[in-house]
Each structure stands twice: as structure tokens, then as C-alpha cells.
Amino acid sequence: MNKSLTEILKDRILVMDGAMGTMLQEYKLDENGYRGERFKDFSMPLKGNNDLLSLTQPDIVKEIHKAYLEAGSDIIETNTFNASSISQADYGMEDLVLEMNIESAKLAREIADLFTKENPSKPRFVAGALGPTNKTASMSPDVNNPAYRAATFDDLKDAYYTQVKGLTEGGADIIVIETIFDTLNAKAAIFAVDTFFEETGKSLPVMISGTITDASGRTLSGQTVEAFLNSVTHIPILSVGLNCALGAKEMRPYLEELAEKAPCYVSAYPNAGLPNQFGEYDQSAEDMGNQMQDFIDNNFVNIIGGCCGTNPAHIAAMAKAVEDVKPRTLPSIEPQMRLSGLESLNFRPDLNFVNVGERTNITGSKKFARLILSDNYEEALSVANDQVEGGAQIIDVNMDEGMLDSEKAMNNFLNLIASEPDIAKLPIMIDSSKWTVIEAGLK
């Protein structure tokens, strides 16, 4: 299956499906509709828990998959965007996430196989969807405590691992890590996927899709497109792309940059325009299809689809637009060291000398050591900021000191750096003689 998917991508542009949530809203389910018979006496409200519908309303989910495949989708996503233990905690359903992912993948697999059987020359694929969760590993929800995190890297990794296990068991062909607003969340997902594959000997192609939140051209956690690309292409991936937040018109400049620089296939599944004053999406299939035609004509994409507000009509317009069209050709990317903080740092031949700021090293700076040992992290940040203003291109951080909990200190200081964009724009060099400290820093 993997080989055939790759071979198809060399020949034509593949079409994903559109929004699941938009379609589910059309059924106007009430609380009882979400609960079904199985959860009629559940102690918490369940309306709005769309992922649960794979268990309580499987026929509706299958109808939606069928509608997108009839519209021309090559790839359908599982109904698992929020089927993680972190997101399901809002409904008290953490214990059901493995079942949700298995059953959601089985539903999509069943319908995809029916269409493949009807037309073997157009095989259909199932992408197991991993959403961003409702927590962020890079930002604090508490303005008074910028070092605090509502979810740790390990929390996210464990949640994603369960999803990957269920999706793989249920029959997914692809894993898609999507709507990435915080790259550290995505790194946890990537690590979970990689860990599962290593432990089980299984392997599926991985799609990664980030979200540029507005005209700033950055993710919610502050990364530019190229910095995001540098952050996620350290592992072999099938594709990298953009989805959600923006319509096709607004997404264009960021997709163009990605298409130019990505060493892998590129995907795009924007919203149906921008939301109106009521928070609804009203861009027609024809208008969106015309805007997506620009992506196709300029060879920006290998995979297209729709996100919020899109329905089978939008997907049908895209499927028609890609008929007999050659996909984007993978560019020849010059091998370079490519680093990133919130912004990218590529070691081009003309870069010459690279300045590494080493004053945030507890073994090399008495001032920094004094501030850290006295728990004065706020002032210690000023040492890092001084290095940025002095022209450093990379910040070295070292917490190796016998009187210090080095893992905790590294984690705390890097969390604080993440709250300071002027510092966080630079790549961080995590410096230690102890692997546990390096690991804490990477997380």
C-alpha cells in the first residue's frame, strides 16, 4: 500500500476529503444523539464530542466518508481529530480513546475498501488523524507563571502513542499530524509515531500539516514557515503542508514558500475562506475551486483538500481541477545544516562565521550561575537577551552544576525563553555532559 501511494503521488495530485465537523453539524444531533444508547446515563454532557460519534453514530460517520469518496477524494481522514486522552478529558472519556481510534479507522477503512473494490485503478486511502489537542507544550496558560505548562511533552507523547496504536490497529494507511499550532506538540506526536513504529516493527507514511494563524505568517507559537519546516523534516515524512485558519487566498504566500523549500511532497487543505461575522464559512465550492486552481497551476501542491467549512461540493470542484494535471516536482534541495527557533538559521556557504552565545552557561559565567542558583530566573533571562542584542545567532544553555537539579533548571529556563520571542527566535544549543539534562531540554 505504501509503495502504491508513493507511486501515485509521482503521477498525479491526490485529493483529500473536507471537513468532518461541518458535515456532522448538518445532522443537528442533540445531546441524546451524541449519547446513543450506550452512554445514555453518562455523568457528563457529551454534545459536541464529535469523535464519540464513531461509537454512537457510526452510520453517520460512514455516510460522510462515502460522500467525500463519491466527490472524488483519494484520501479520507478518520474521525479522530480530538480522540486523544488530553482532549477527551473534557468529557471524562479518556478511557475510551483507544477504542475510538480503532473504530474510527475501521469505519473509514470499510468505506475506502468498498470504493477501491469498485474501481481498483483509483485506490482510496485512510489517513489516521492526530489533532493538536487543546493544550500547548510551548506556551503557558497562566500569564503570571510563564514557565508553567498545562501539558508536558511526555503527556502529549503518551496521548498520541495511544492514538497511533488504535489507528494502526484499525487499518489506517497514513498517519497525519495536522492543524499544528505548536511545533513542540507536533514533535511529541512525531516521537510517539516513531516510538510505536520502532517497538512494533510497523511503519506508515507520515503527513505533517501546520497552521499559519494570520497575516503575520507564523504559527500560534510564533514560528515562521521555514522555521516550522526545519523543525519537522528531521525524520522521513511523506508530506508537509498547511491547513486550517486561512482560506486558499490567504494561505497562498506561505504555501508558495513551502513548495519552494520542502524536500518532500506538499499538501494544502485550507478553510472555505475566512469566517463571517457569525463564525460561519460561506465561500462557495466554485470560488474555492478557482482559488485552489492557482495552487495547481503554479505547481505548489501534491495533495489538496479542504478544512473548516468545506463539504463534498468543494472537494468535487478540487477533484475536477486536478484531472490530468501533473503534480509538483520535488525540488533539489542543497544539503545544509538547518536549525530553527521561532525563525530559521540555515548554514549557507555565505554565512561564514556563526556566533554562539555562551554566557547562559552555568559553568562559564559567574553571573549566570549566581542568578540560577539563587532561583532568579527572570534576571537570568536578561543574560540571554544581552547575547541576542550582542549578535549571537545561537544561544548555548548549560545547567551542569553539582548543587543544582539540572534537569529541572534546564526545563524551567527553556520554558521561560519560550515566552520571550526576542530570545526564542534563535536556535538553542542544549549543552550538557548528562544525557538526562539534554533530554529534558529537548522536551
C-alpha positions in Angstrom: 0.0 0.0 0.0 2.8 2.4 0.9 4.6 1.9 -2.4 1.5 2.4 -4.5 0.7 5.6 -2.6 4.2 7.0 -3.4 4.0 5.9 -7.0 0.6 7.6 -7.4 2.0 10.8 -6.0 4.6 10.8 -8.7 1.9 10.8 -11.3 -0.9 13.0 -10.1 -2.2 15.3 -7.4 -4.2 13.4 -4.7 -7.4 14.8 -3.2 -8.1 14.6 0.5 -11.6 15.0 2.0 -13.2 18.1 3.5 -14.4 19.0 7.0 -15.9 16.3 9.2 -17.3 18.8 11.8 -19.1 20.8 9.1 -20.8 17.7 7.8 -21.7 16.5 11.3 -23.4 19.8 12.1 -25.8 19.1 9.2 -27.3 16.3 11.2 -28.3 18.6 14.0 -27.7 16.0 16.7 -28.9 16.8 20.2 -27.5 15.5 23.5 -29.3 12.2 23.1 -28.0 11.9 19.6 -24.4 12.1 20.9 -25.0 9.8 23.8 -26.7 7.0 21.9 -28.0 4.0 23.9 -24.6 3.1 25.2 -23.9 6.4 27.0 -27.5 7.5 27.8 -26.7 7.6 31.6 -23.2 9.1 31.3 -22.5 11.6 34.0 -21.2 14.5 31.9 -22.6 16.4 28.9 -21.5 14.8 25.6 -22.9 17.1 22.9 -20.1 18.4 20.7 -17.9 15.4 21.2 -17.7 14.6 17.5 -15.1 11.8 18.0 -17.6 9.9 20.1 -19.9 9.6 17.2 -17.7 6.9 15.7 -19.1 4.7 18.6 -22.6 6.0 19.0 -23.5 7.1 15.4 -21.2 5.0 13.1 -23.6 5.1 10.2 -23.5 8.9 10.1 -19.7 8.9 10.1 -19.7 6.3 7.3 -22.2 8.4 5.3 -19.8 11.3 5.5 -16.8 9.3 4.4 -18.9 7.9 1.5 -20.0 11.4 0.4 -16.4 12.6 0.2 -15.3 9.5 -1.7 -18.1 10.0 -4.2 -17.0 13.6 -4.6 -13.5 12.3 -5.7 -11.4 12.1 -2.5 -8.4 9.8 -2.8 -7.7 10.1 1.0 -10.2 10.2 3.8 -9.3 11.2 7.3 -10.5 9.3 10.4 -12.9 11.0 12.8 -10.2 11.3 15.5 -9.2 14.9 15.5 -9.9 15.1 19.2 -9.7 11.4 20.1 -6.8 11.8 22.5 -6.8 11.3 26.2 -5.9 15.0 26.7 -8.8 16.3 24.6 -11.3 13.7 25.8 -10.6 14.7 29.4 -13.1 17.5 28.8 -15.8 14.8 28.5 -14.4 12.4 31.1 -13.8 9.8 28.3 -10.1 9.3 28.5 -10.5 5.6 28.9 -12.3 5.3 25.6 -9.6 6.8 23.3 -8.1 3.5 22.1 -11.5 2.2 21.2 -12.4 5.5 19.5 -9.3 5.4 17.3 -9.7 1.7 16.4 -13.3 2.0 15.5 -12.9 5.3 13.6 -10.1 3.8 11.5 -12.3 0.7 10.9 -15.2 2.8 9.7 -13.0 4.7 7.2 -11.3 1.5 6.1 -14.6 -0.2 5.4 -15.9 2.6 3.1 -12.5 3.2 1.4 -12.2 -0.5 0.6 -15.6 -0.6 -1.0 -14.7 2.2 -3.4 -11.3 0.7 -4.1 -13.0 -2.6 -4.9 -15.4 -0.8 -7.3 -12.6 0.9 -9.1 -9.2 -0.7 -8.4 -7.5 1.8 -10.7 -8.3 4.5 -8.2 -7.3 3.1 -4.8 -8.6 5.0 -1.7 -6.5 5.6 1.4 -7.3 6.1 5.0 -5.3 8.8 6.9 -5.4 8.4 10.7 -5.8 12.0 12.1 -3.9 13.3 15.1 -5.1 16.8 16.0 -3.2 19.3 18.1 -5.1 18.7 21.4 -6.4 21.6 23.4 -3.1 22.0 25.3 0.2 23.5 24.3 3.7 22.4 25.3 5.3 25.7 24.3 3.1 28.3 26.0 1.8 28.9 29.5 -1.9 29.3 30.1 -1.0 31.4 33.2 0.2 34.9 32.4 1.6 35.1 35.9 3.7 31.9 35.5 5.3 31.8 32.1 7.3 28.7 32.9 4.1 26.6 33.7 2.8 24.1 31.2 -0.7 22.6 31.3 0.7 19.5 29.4 4.2 18.2 29.2 6.0 16.6 26.3 5.6 13.2 27.9 1.9 13.8 28.5 1.4 14.6 24.8 3.6 11.7 23.6 1.7 9.2 25.7 -1.6 10.5 24.4 -0.5 10.4 20.8 1.0 6.9 21.2 -2.4 5.5 22.1 -3.9 7.2 19.1 -1.3 5.8 16.7 -1.7 2.4 18.2 -5.5 2.5 17.7 -5.4 4.0 14.2 -2.8 1.4 13.0 -4.8 -1.4 14.5 -7.9 -0.1 12.9 -6.3 -0.2 9.4 -5.1 3.3 8.6 -2.7 3.7 5.6 -1.2 7.0 6.7 -0.7 9.0 9.9 -1.5 12.7 9.5 -0.3 15.1 12.2 -2.4 18.2 11.5 -3.5 21.7 12.4 -0.2 22.2 14.2 -0.2 25.5 16.1 2.6 24.5 18.5 5.5 22.7 16.9 6.5 21.1 20.2 3.1 19.3 20.3 3.9 18.1 16.8 7.4 16.9 17.9 5.7 14.9 20.7 3.4 13.4 18.1 6.3 12.6 15.8 8.2 11.0 18.7 5.1 8.9 19.6 4.7 7.7 16.0 8.4 6.9 15.7 8.4 5.1 19.1 5.4 3.0 18.1 6.9 2.0 14.7 10.2 1.1 16.4 8.5 -1.0 19.1 6.2 -2.8 16.8 8.2 -3.1 13.6 5.3 -1.4 11.7 5.6 1.6 9.5 3.2 4.0 7.8 3.9 7.2 5.8 3.5 10.3 7.9 1.9 13.6 6.7 2.6 16.8 8.7 0.4 19.9 8.3 0.9 23.2 10.2 -1.4 26.1 10.7 -0.4 29.7 10.0 -2.8 31.6 12.2 -2.9 35.1 10.5 -1.2 37.6 8.2 1.9 37.5 10.4 2.9 34.3 8.6 3.6 32.5 11.8 2.1 29.6 13.8 0.3 30.4 17.1 3.5 29.5 19.0 5.4 32.0 16.8 7.3 30.0 14.2 7.8 31.2 10.6 7.1 28.8 7.7 10.7 28.0 7.2 11.4 27.5 10.9 8.5 25.1 11.1 9.8 23.2 8.1 13.2 22.9 9.6 11.7 21.7 12.8 9.8 18.8 11.3 11.8 17.5 8.4 14.5 15.8 10.5 12.5 12.5 10.0 11.5 10.9 6.7 7.9 12.2 6.0 5.6 11.7 3.1 4.5 15.3 3.0 4.5 18.7 4.8 1.8 21.2 4.3 -0.7 23.8 5.7 -4.3 23.6 6.8 -7.0 25.5 8.7 -7.1 29.1 9.9 -6.8 30.6 6.5 -8.7 30.4 3.2 -6.8 29.5 0.0 -6.2 33.1 -1.0 -4.7 34.0 2.4 -2.7 30.8 2.5 -1.0 31.3 -0.9 2.2 33.1 0.0 3.1 30.7 2.8 2.3 27.6 0.6 4.5 29.1 -2.1 7.4 29.3 0.3 6.8 25.8 1.5 6.6 24.4 -2.0 9.9 26.0 -2.9 11.8 24.8 0.2 10.2 21.4 1.2 12.2 18.3 0.2 9.1 16.1 0.3 5.6 16.3 -1.1 3.4 19.3 -0.2 -0.2 19.3 0.9 -2.7 22.1 1.3 -6.2 22.0 2.7 -7.4 25.5 3.6 -10.7 26.6 5.0 -13.7 27.7 2.9 -12.5 31.3 3.0 -12.4 33.3 6.3 -15.3 33.1 8.7 -18.1 35.7 8.5 -19.3 37.7 11.5 -21.3 34.7 12.7 -18.2 32.5 12.7 -19.5 30.6 9.7 -17.8 29.8 6.4 -19.7 30.7 3.2 -17.2 30.5 0.4 -18.8 28.6 -2.5 -17.3 25.5 -4.0 -16.8 27.3 -7.2 -14.9 30.3 -5.6 -12.7 28.0 -3.6 -12.1 25.8 -6.6 -10.9 28.8 -8.6 -8.5 29.8 -5.8 -7.2 26.3 -5.5 -6.6 26.3 -9.2 -3.9 28.8 -8.6 -2.1 26.3 -6.4 -2.4 23.7 -9.1 -1.3 25.9 -12.0 1.8 27.1 -10.1 2.9 23.6 -9.1 2.6 24.3 -5.4 0.9 21.0 -4.4 0.9 17.3 -4.4 -2.1 16.8 -2.2 -5.1 19.1 -1.8 -8.3 19.1 0.2 -10.5 21.2 2.5 -10.7 22.1 6.2 -13.3 24.1 8.1 -16.5 24.9 6.2 -15.8 22.6 3.2 -18.1 19.9 2.1 -18.3 17.3 -0.7 -19.2 20.1 -3.3 -15.9 21.8 -2.5 -14.0 18.5 -2.8 -15.7 17.7 -6.1 -14.6 21.0 -7.5 -11.0 20.3 -6.5 -11.1 16.7 -7.9 -12.2 18.1 -11.2 -9.5 20.7 -11.2 -6.7 18.2 -10.8 -7.8 15.9 -13.6 -4.9 15.2 -16.0 -2.7 17.7 -14.1 0.9 16.9 -13.3 1.8 17.3 -9.6 4.6 19.4 -8.1 8.0 18.0 -8.8 10.2 17.6 -5.7 12.9 20.3 -5.9 16.6 19.6 -5.5 17.4 20.9 -2.0 21.1 21.7 -1.2 22.2 19.8 1.9 22.8 22.2 4.7 22.6 22.3 8.5 19.1 23.8 9.0 18.2 25.0 12.5 15.3 26.8 14.0 14.0 28.8 16.9 11.0 30.8 16.1 13.0 31.8 13.0 15.2 29.7 10.8 19.0 29.6 10.6 20.4 27.8 7.6 24.2 27.3 7.3 24.6 28.6 3.8 28.1 28.9 2.2 27.9 32.7 2.5 27.1 32.6 6.2 30.7 32.4 7.2 31.2 32.8 11.0 28.4 31.8 13.3 28.2 33.4 16.8 27.2 31.1 19.7 26.2 33.0 22.8 27.7 31.1 25.7 27.0 33.3 28.7 23.9 31.3 29.6 26.3 28.6 30.7 26.4 28.0 34.4 30.0 26.6 34.2 31.3 29.6 32.2 29.5 32.6 33.6 29.7 33.5 37.3 26.8 36.0 36.9 24.5 33.4 35.3 25.5 30.8 37.8 24.7 33.1 40.7 21.3 34.0 39.2 20.3 30.4 38.6 21.5 29.1 42.0 19.6 31.9 43.7 16.5 31.0 41.7 16.4 34.4 39.9 15.4 33.1 36.5 13.8 36.3 35.4 17.1 38.2 35.6 18.9 35.2 34.1 16.8 35.8 31.0 18.4 39.2 30.7 21.8 37.4 30.2 20.3 35.6 27.2 18.8 38.8 25.9 22.1 40.6 26.1 23.6 37.9 23.9 20.9 38.3 21.3 21.4 42.1 21.2 25.2 41.4 21.0 24.8 39.5 17.8 24.5 35.9 18.9 22.9 33.6 16.3 22.6 30.6 18.6 22.1 30.5 22.4 24.0 27.9 24.3 22.4 26.8 27.6 24.2 24.7 30.2 23.0 23.8 33.7 25.7 21.3 34.8 26.3 22.2 38.5 26.5 19.7 41.4 24.3 21.8 43.7 21.5 22.1 41.1 18.7 19.9 39.9 20.0 20.3 36.3 17.0 18.7 34.6 14.5 20.9 36.4 16.6 24.0 35.8 17.0 23.3 32.1 13.3 22.8 31.7 12.4 25.9 33.7 14.8 28.2 31.9 13.9 27.0 28.4 10.2 27.4 29.2 10.9 31.0 30.2 12.9 31.5 27.0 9.9 30.3 25.0 7.9 33.2 26.5 10.4 35.8 25.2 10.1 36.0 21.4 13.2 38.2 21.1 15.3 35.3 22.5 13.2 32.4 21.3 13.7 33.5 17.7 17.2 32.0 17.9 18.0 28.2 17.9 19.0 26.9 21.3 22.1 24.7 21.8 21.3 22.4 24.7 24.7 21.8 26.3 25.3 19.2 29.0 27.6 16.2 29.9 24.5 14.4 31.1 22.0 12.8 28.7 19.1 13.2 31.1 19.6 17.0 31.0 19.9 17.0 27.2 16.6 15.0 27.0 14.9 17.4 29.4 16.0 20.3 27.2 14.8 18.6 24.0 11.3 18.1 25.6 
